């Protein structure tokens, strides 16, 4: 360990702060409420947390989001050295002492973050457990749901951008195919209350062995479901990254975003993308003449083959970047880089 006496704090959105609370590698967690930042209550809470962070007299402040909000807070914390990312979307580098460039347009975000440590001459290794098991939460999940009854496949049909969502009817067809082949396979639909309609639609396919948990689990319960599942089929979402951090197998469905940059870290060979001239567009609004072609073109049969390869012990997927010729289920793609 390079700095055994180091004390580390993390400023984080309150809704996901439970992921870090109790982490033995952290000394402080400073939560903030993003939705309240524009109101008086949010401003008061932000001021309080900035004052508390300034009291700690941090040597280093690392801004790994590098947007206007995070850069301003990093500057206000007044550490001896503030380091961020060379991301000019909102002018954040103007408030950093140093901004670390992205090695290339295709460099994964995680590797970009790790380059901040390399800049500071901190050795990078994997000798830690990310999101360690919480026996109390695991026991709580086992008491609430029969986790031992089936092999569970988790599904995440929602996403913040509507054009990141694989069509719900495709998810339904995927469940129908896999469930008909394997009567021991159960399905867990994850998501927030806003995904309730999606959850109800998926839960209706095999209601006797599907749990629609949209809006019904805490964040930590969701983590434990990901831990006990055989795999997660998901749009480009936060749970995808959590599952990858846990080492849980992920089949990620990509449309407007680039899996090379933000795919499931360590499992990029399991990211599925249809190769089109317009994708990845990196936009929250689809402007294609054939709306959502990048995701509608990913057939349920094709995705089922990817899931089946893992369920039957096939391990990693040989080729997941596909062209339009793969819509009939034949693997005709080229490997990811």
C-alpha positions as semicolon CSV with decimal commas, in nm:
position;residue;x (nm);y (nm);z (nm)
1;X;0,000;0,000;0,000
2;X;0,146;0,335;-0,105
3;X;-0,020;0,550;0,163
4;X;-0,119;0,329;0,460
5;X;-0,208;0,629;0,677
6;X;-0,436;0,788;0,418
7;X;-0,788;0,889;0,515
8;X;-1,044;0,886;0,237
9;X;-1,381;1,054;0,201
10;X;-1,638;1,031;-0,082
11;X;-1,893;1,296;-0,182
12;X;-2,181;1,102;-0,336
13;X;-2,548;1,132;-0,430
14;X;-2,758;1,032;-0,131
15;X;-2,965;0,770;-0,316
16;X;-2,657;0,556;-0,382
17;X;-2,465;0,641;-0,064
18;X;-2,575;0,310;0,101
19;X;-2,335;0,133;-0,136
20;X;-2,044;0,294;0,049
21;X;-2,167;0,316;0,406
22;X;-1,970;0,082;0,627
23;X;-1,700;0,028;0,364
24;X;-1,380;-0,043;0,558
25;X;-1,169;0,147;0,303
26;X;-1,352;0,476;0,361
27;X;-1,332;0,711;0,658
28;X;-1,618;0,945;0,561
29;X;-1,916;0,950;0,326
30;X;-2,060;1,291;0,240
31;X;-2,407;1,246;0,083
32;X;-2,587;1,513;-0,117
33;X;-2,934;1,526;-0,274
34;X;-2,900;1,607;-0,643
35;X;-3,270;1,677;-0,694
36;X;-3,268;1,936;-0,417
37;X;-2,959;2,131;-0,524
38;X;-3,159;2,410;-0,688
39;X;-3,378;2,467;-0,381
40;X;-3,301;2,631;-0,048
41;X;-3,285;2,299;0,135
42;X;-3,036;2,164;-0,118
43;X;-2,818;2,473;-0,102
44;X;-2,814;2,457;0,277
45;X;-2,722;2,086;0,270
46;X;-2,452;2,143;0,011
47;X;-2,305;2,431;0,211
48;X;-2,299;2,215;0,523
49;X;-2,119;1,927;0,349
50;X;-1,865;2,162;0,185
51;X;-1,787;2,318;0,523
52;X;-1,741;1,972;0,674
53;X;-1,513;1,863;0,389
54;X;-1,306;2,181;0,419
55;X;-1,255;2,103;0,788
56;X;-1,081;1,779;0,687
57;X;-0,809;1,978;0,505
58;X;-0,772;1,722;0,226
59;X;-0,437;1,695;0,051
60;X;-0,593;1,566;-0,270
61;X;-0,939;1,623;-0,415
62;X;-1,023;1,393;-0,709
63;X;-1,308;1,495;-0,936
64;X;-1,393;1,183;-1,138
65;X;-1,718;1,324;-1,273
66;X;-1,570;1,650;-1,397
67;X;-1,896;1,830;-1,464
68;X;-1,970;2,187;-1,357
69;X;-2,130;2,083;-1,027
70;X;-1,859;1,842;-0,918
71;X;-1,580;2,075;-1,031
72;X;-1,727;2,365;-0,831
73;X;-1,756;2,152;-0,517
74;X;-1,402;2,021;-0,567
75;X;-1,277;2,378;-0,587
76;X;-1,473;2,486;-0,280
77;X;-1,333;2,197;-0,074
78;X;-0,997;2,374;-0,115
79;X;-0,762;2,076;-0,110
80;X;-0,390;2,121;-0,164
81;X;-0,420;1,959;-0,511
82;X;-0,735;1,913;-0,719
83;X;-0,717;1,662;-1,004
84;X;-0,995;1,584;-1,249
85;X;-1,058;1,460;-1,600
86;X;-0,986;1,660;-1,913
87;X;-1,353;1,668;-2,008
88;X;-1,460;2,003;-2,152
89;X;-1,836;1,942;-2,170
90;X;-1,906;2,189;-1,886
91;X;-1,573;2,363;-1,842
92;X;-1,468;2,163;-1,536
93;X;-1,092;2,167;-1,611
94;X;-1,086;2,541;-1,544
95;X;-1,133;2,461;-1,173
96;X;-0,877;2,179;-1,155
97;X;-0,508;2,212;-1,078
98;X;-0,451;1,932;-1,326
99;X;-0,682;1,745;-1,564
100;X;-0,594;1,395;-1,685
101;X;-0,656;1,341;-2,058
102;X;-0,838;1,038;-2,197
103;X;-0,584;0,816;-2,371
104;X;-0,808;0,769;-2,672
105;X;-1,172;0,812;-2,769
106;X;-1,226;0,440;-2,705
107;X;-1,063;0,430;-2,360
108;X;-1,304;0,288;-2,104
109;X;-1,420;0,532;-1,837
110;X;-1,284;0,310;-1,558
111;X;-0,938;0,309;-1,714
112;X;-0,958;0,688;-1,743
113;X;-1,040;0,711;-1,371
114;X;-0,751;0,480;-1,288
115;X;-0,519;0,704;-1,487
116;X;-0,588;0,972;-1,225
117;X;-0,423;0,742;-0,970
118;X;-0,134;0,673;-1,205
119;X;-0,083;1,048;-1,244
120;X;-0,055;1,067;-0,865
121;X;0,187;0,771;-0,868
122;X;-0,052;0,552;-0,675
123;X;-0,010;0,183;-0,772
124;X;-0,319;0,038;-0,939
125;X;-0,417;-0,317;-0,846
126;X;-0,728;-0,524;-0,779
127;X;-0,641;-0,636;-0,425
128;X;-0,971;-0,531;-0,270
129;X;-1,331;-0,648;-0,269
130;X;-1,577;-0,407;-0,425
131;X;-1,925;-0,418;-0,268
132;X;-1,844;-0,689;-0,009
133;X;-2,131;-0,913;0,094
134;X;-2,352;-0,783;0,374
135;X;-2,477;-1,089;0,564
136;X;-2,769;-0,898;0,719
137;X;-2,897;-0,784;0,378
138;X;-2,836;-1,126;0,221
139;X;-3,036;-1,286;0,502
140;X;-3,310;-1,028;0,458
141;X;-3,338;-1,111;0,087
142;X;-3,352;-1,485;0,162
143;X;-3,633;-1,431;0,414
144;X;-3,840;-1,214;0,181
145;X;-3,800;-1,420;-0,136
146;X;-3,725;-1,792;-0,207
147;X;-3,381;-1,735;-0,354
148;X;-3,301;-2,109;-0,336
149;X;-3,604;-2,214;-0,542
150;X;-3,464;-2,147;-0,891
151;X;-3,157;-2,040;-1,079
152;X;-3,241;-1,674;-1,121
153;X;-3,183;-1,462;-1,428
154;X;-3,204;-1,091;-1,348
155;X;-3,351;-0,850;-1,604
156;X;-3,319;-0,471;-1,608
157;X;-3,564;-0,337;-1,871
158;X;-3,552;0,031;-1,770
159;X;-3,296;0,303;-1,833
160;X;-3,279;0,678;-1,775
161;X;-3,264;0,751;-2,149
162;X;-3,569;0,606;-2,321
163;X;-3,357;0,529;-2,627
164;X;-3,130;0,303;-2,420
165;X;-3,421;0,065;-2,363
166;X;-3,438;-0,265;-2,549
167;X;-3,809;-0,300;-2,644
168;X;-4,024;-0,456;-2,374
169;X;-4,168;-0,704;-2,624
170;X;-3,813;-0,824;-2,694
171;X;-3,759;-0,883;-2,322
172;X;-4,088;-1,076;-2,313
173;X;-3,980;-1,293;-2,604
174;X;-3,644;-1,355;-2,436
175;X;-3,820;-1,478;-2,121
176;X;-4,053;-1,696;-2,330
177;X;-3,764;-1,861;-2,513
178;X;-3,539;-1,922;-2,213
179;X;-3,823;-2,018;-1,980
180;X;-3,966;-2,272;-2,223
181;X;-3,626;-2,437;-2,257
182;X;-3,543;-2,449;-1,886
183;X;-3,825;-2,498;-1,633
184;X;-3,575;-2,449;-1,349
185;X;-3,489;-2,098;-1,459
186;X;-3,659;-1,814;-1,271
187;X;-3,669;-1,446;-1,360
188;X;-3,623;-1,136;-1,146
189;X;-3,720;-0,798;-1,290
190;X;-3,525;-0,512;-1,133
191;X;-3,590;-0,141;-1,155
192;X;-3,744;0,161;-0,987
193;X;-4,109;0,252;-0,935
194;X;-4,096;0,430;-1,271
195;X;-4,034;0,089;-1,433
196;X;-4,347;-0,070;-1,284
197;X;-4,527;-0,100;-1,619
198;X;-4,224;-0,275;-1,767
199;X;-4,206;-0,508;-1,469
200;X;-4,574;-0,599;-1,495
201;X;-4,536;-0,678;-1,865
202;X;-4,239;-0,909;-1,807
203;X;-4,393;-1,068;-1,498
204;X;-4,695;-1,179;-1,699
205;X;-4,494;-1,415;-1,923
206;X;-4,420;-1,679;-1,656
207;X;-4,593;-1,538;-1,345
208;X;-4,535;-1,855;-1,141
209;X;-4,156;-1,814;-1,157
210;X;-4,104;-1,443;-1,210
211;X;-4,056;-1,182;-0,941
212;X;-4,145;-0,830;-1,050
213;X;-3,934;-0,632;-0,804
214;X;-3,957;-0,292;-0,974
215;X;-3,977;-0,038;-0,693
216;X;-3,983;-0,312;-0,429
217;X;-3,619;-0,353;-0,333
218;X;-3,372;-0,130;-0,158
219;X;-3,046;-0,057;-0,335
220;X;-2,861;-0,303;-0,111
221;X;-3,122;-0,574;-0,174
222;X;-3,076;-0,522;-0,547
223;X;-2,702;-0,577;-0,501
224;X;-2,764;-0,908;-0,324
225;X;-3,001;-1,021;-0,601
226;X;-2,727;-0,949;-0,853
227;X;-2,486;-1,148;-0,639
228;X;-2,703;-1,464;-0,631
229;X;-2,819;-1,451;-0,995
230;X;-2,673;-1,661;-1,273
231;X;-2,658;-1,354;-1,499
232;X;-2,801;-1,008;-1,563
233;X;-2,953;-0,902;-1,896
234;X;-2,962;-0,526;-1,893
235;X;-2,971;-0,202;-2,081
236;X;-2,685;0,044;-2,026
237;X;-2,766;0,127;-1,663
238;X;-2,621;0,166;-1,316
239;X;-2,711;-0,193;-1,215
240;X;-2,504;-0,314;-1,511
241;X;-2,196;-0,148;-1,361
242;X;-2,279;-0,280;-1,013
243;X;-2,306;-0,635;-1,147
244;X;-1,975;-0,598;-1,329
245;X;-1,813;-0,471;-1,008
246;X;-1,944;-0,779;-0,828
247;X;-1,810;-1,007;-1,098
248;X;-2,163;-1,124;-1,184
249;X;-2,205;-1,225;-1,551
250;X;-2,360;-0,944;-1,758
251;X;-2,519;-0,938;-2,103
252;X;-2,535;-0,566;-2,181
253;X;-2,762;-0,433;-2,456
254;X;-2,625;-0,120;-2,624
255;X;-2,778;0,125;-2,868
256;X;-2,683;0,495;-2,855
257;X;-2,387;0,451;-2,619
258;X;-2,047;0,293;-2,676
259;X;-1,965;-0,021;-2,474
260;X;-1,595;0,034;-2,532
261;X;-1,625;0,353;-2,328
262;X;-1,895;0,265;-2,072
263;X;-1,968;-0,107;-2,107
264;X;-1,955;-0,364;-1,824
265;X;-1,594;-0,332;-1,716
266;X;-1,405;-0,659;-1,744
267;X;-1,685;-0,812;-1,953
268;X;-1,684;-0,608;-2,272
269;X;-1,703;-0,930;-2,472
270;X;-2,057;-0,969;-2,337
271;X;-2,179;-0,633;-2,464
272;X;-2,424;-0,670;-2,753
273;X;-2,450;-0,398;-3,014
274;X;-2,597;-0,376;-3,362
275;X;-2,352;-0,215;-3,600
276;X;-2,519;0,074;-3,779
277;X;-2,383;0,397;-3,931
278;X;-2,569;0,604;-3,670
279;X;-2,462;0,404;-3,364
280;X;-2,327;0,490;-3,120
281;X;-2,468;0,841;-3,152
282;X;-2,416;0,928;-2,781
283;X;-2,741;1,127;-2,781
284;X;-3,040;1,101;-2,548
285;X;-3,279;1,147;-2,840
286;X;-3,302;0,912;-3,140
287;X;-3,291;1,104;-3,468
288;X;-3,277;0,805;-3,701
289;X;-3,541;0,775;-3,974
290;X;-3,618;0,431;-3,831
291;X;-3,665;0,510;-3,460
292;X;-3,460;0,299;-3,219
293;X;-3,329;0,080;-3,499
294;X;-3,009;0,017;-3,300
295;X;-3,203;-0,167;-3,027
296;X;-3,509;-0,293;-3,213
297;X;-3,270;-0,468;-3,449
298;X;-3,123;-0,679;-3,169
299;X;-3,340;-0,989;-3,195
300;X;-3,451;-1,181;-2,883
301;X;-3,315;-1,498;-3,044
302;X;-2,973;-1,339;-3,076
303;X;-2,970;-1,222;-2,713
304;X;-3,104;-1,560;-2,594
305;X;-2,806;-1,725;-2,763
306;X;-2,571;-1,502;-2,566
307;X;-2,744;-1,582;-2,237
308;X;-2,760;-1,953;-2,323
309;X;-2,386;-1,961;-2,391
310;X;-2,326;-1,858;-2,033
311;X;-2,599;-2,068;-1,870
312;X;-2,470;-2,382;-2,038
313;X;-2,112;-2,324;-1,937
314;X;-1,993;-2,153;-2,253
315;X;-1,832;-1,870;-2,058
316;X;-1,753;-1,558;-2,255
317;X;-1,917;-1,482;-2,585
318;X;-1,693;-1,519;-2,889
319;X;-1,841;-1,235;-3,091
320;X;-2,102;-0,986;-2,985
321;X;-2,063;-0,688;-3,215
322;X;-2,302;-0,775;-3,495
323;X;-2,415;-0,642;-3,828
324;X;-2,760;-0,655;-3,982
325;X;-2,693;-1,002;-4,119
326;X;-2,711;-1,137;-3,765
327;X;-3,079;-1,060;-3,720
328;X;-3,170;-1,418;-3,807
329;X;-2,960;-1,538;-3,515
330;X;-2,647;-1,640;-3,707
331;X;-2,326;-1,506;-3,546
332;X;-2,175;-1,291;-3,819
333;X;-2,020;-1,013;-3,616
334;X;-1,670;-0,901;-3,543
335;X;-1,509;-0,916;-3,202
336;X;-1,500;-0,609;-2,982
337;X;-1,176;-0,430;-2,915
